Amino acid sequence: MSKHKQDPRRANGRAYQRDQLRKRVLAAYDTCAICGRPIDKTLKTPHPMSPEVDEIIPVSRGGNPIDWHNVQLVHRCCNRMKSNHSNRWAIDKAHGRPAAKPSSMPFQTVGI
């Protein structure tokens, strides 16, 4: 029995679908969805600026890895920085803006 979990992006016969989705994303986009800089599609992994397909809502948070509306093209380094955070968090961090802390959010109550 394997100690490693199977990659949900490629599990249950999804490998072909994920490969096709990756090809579509690479053909459709030219800039990183996080930092906004151009992506050189000739670079190969593990180069930090190589292209990767990232889930907008991470798989670890319930995102669908083969849904066209849940994927975006990003640099490898931007994808690593984002990890399983939100897109807004990653974009703010990439542009040097401080991320909002939960304690700084305005408190609102619903009238009873």
Salt bridges, closest charged atoms under 4 A:
ASP7 OD1 - ARG9 NH1 2.89
ASP19 OD1 - ARG10 NH1 3.04
ASP30 OD1 - LYS41 NZ 2.93
GLU52 OE2 - ARG76 NH1 2.74
GLU52 OE2 - ARG80 NH2 3.30
ASP54 OD2 - LYS82 NZ 2.94
GLU55 OE2 - ARG9 NE 3.07
GLU55 OE2 - ARG18 NH2 2.90
ASP92 OD1 - ARG88 NH1 3.24
ASP92 OD1 - ARG97 NE 3.18
